[in-house]
Amino acid sequence: MANAHALTVSLEEFGLSRYEAQAYVTLLSKGTISASELAYFSDLPRTKIYPTLLKLENKKLVIISKSKPIMCTAIAPEDAFDSIIHEQINKVNAMNTLVAKLKKTSEESRKSRGSEEKRYHQLSANNVLSKLQTMIDGSKSSIQITIGQWGLGLLSECKDQLLSVIRRNLDVKLIIPPSQIGSNEYRGLPDGIKIRASDVVQDCFIFDETEVLIVNDENGKGVNFSSTEILGNNQGKLFSNIWNRSIKTKCLADMTKSEAQETYKLMKLVNENGLNHVLNLAMVSRKLDTDLLSLLEKSGINLKSKTIDDVIEMLDATMQIMCSGHINFESNSNTITVESKLNSGHSLPWVSILNGYLQKKGYKTRMIFQNNSKGEKTHIKISKN
């Protein structure tokens, strides 16, 4: 009975009245029966049987005999409801067509007002990695990335996809925070990625300068903006500004994490303050070199505790990054050469730091400075006091 009741309720959704639905379900279960038997089995009032049967006949759901007693038979459901089902399908199709036309009208209206809808998709933390891998693999020209520790962890799980795009000669640029230089994730990135360090504020991936993926480093959720030329262009300009001011990290790759961190700190400090500090002190102090060492010590960089080889390795990396230069120590002649491909005094802070360190270590120094259109070079002749 419970099943029959459920069928009755469902049939009401096809436009049948409750009496019509009860009568039809009863006839399906009993076969051909008389009108009086139908009233009994369907629990309908006798006065309602004939009007109900006539309505069902008009709807082509039952067949009524002309004999007496009146016999009635239900038409098979697949035949009875075929036309109704097709009618409903046609209604749904008509509604879909209407919605599509309304949507088109809305979009055309926005375009005429100078606005156009763009789409974005929110991603759960569980889906961000697979989306990132798909987007990397599908890139066609370039990938620009600014990431923190969370984003670097995600990127380290995309090694296969990164290798694939590098083999296709895509331009892949990555900006990481200084704290991640020398980390395991950093060391695990494939060769061919151009990596620089800067203070990064968000995990942002830009693909082909149009599609953007931003990840929340607090909960791992992401949002993907598609077909966003304006957003992609703005993010690309922001990335370029950060990139041009950031510090290359390739020369730090062979250092330990602590060495790389200290070298970066040294570069950042001297890059921001070193040359001005040297020029200002040159006007008022005769202890130029030791004063610059004091500036470093106040920032937690103590070179005096290091060996001469360690200091030269550290400063050589900074010269490569900051001046496209080198520092070479010729032990046979006791001469250290500081060479920069940039002139106009770019190497002076590093020469001053090295000279001050040597003097603190008890060496007597004599410097010869050369400057031409190809850069500048300083020779430091050292001897023990």
Protein Blocks (a to p, Z undefined) as FASTA:
>chain_A
ZZmmmmmmmmmmnopafklmmmmmmmmmnopadfklmmmmnopafklmmmmmmmmmmnop
accdfbdcdddddddfklmmmmmmmmmmmmmmmmmmmmmmmmmmmmmmmmmnopacdddd
dddfklmmmmmmmmmmmpckbccddddfklmmmmmmmmmmmmmmmmnopacdddddfklg
oiaklmmpcehiacdddddfbdcddehhlaccdddfknopacddehilklmmmmmmmmmm
mmmmmccfklmmmpcfklmmmmmmmmmmmmmmmmmmmmmmmmmpcklmlmmmmmmmmnop
afklpcfklmmmmmmmmmmmmnopacdddfklopacdddfbghhlmmmmmmmmmmmmmmn
opacdddddddfkbccdddddddZZ
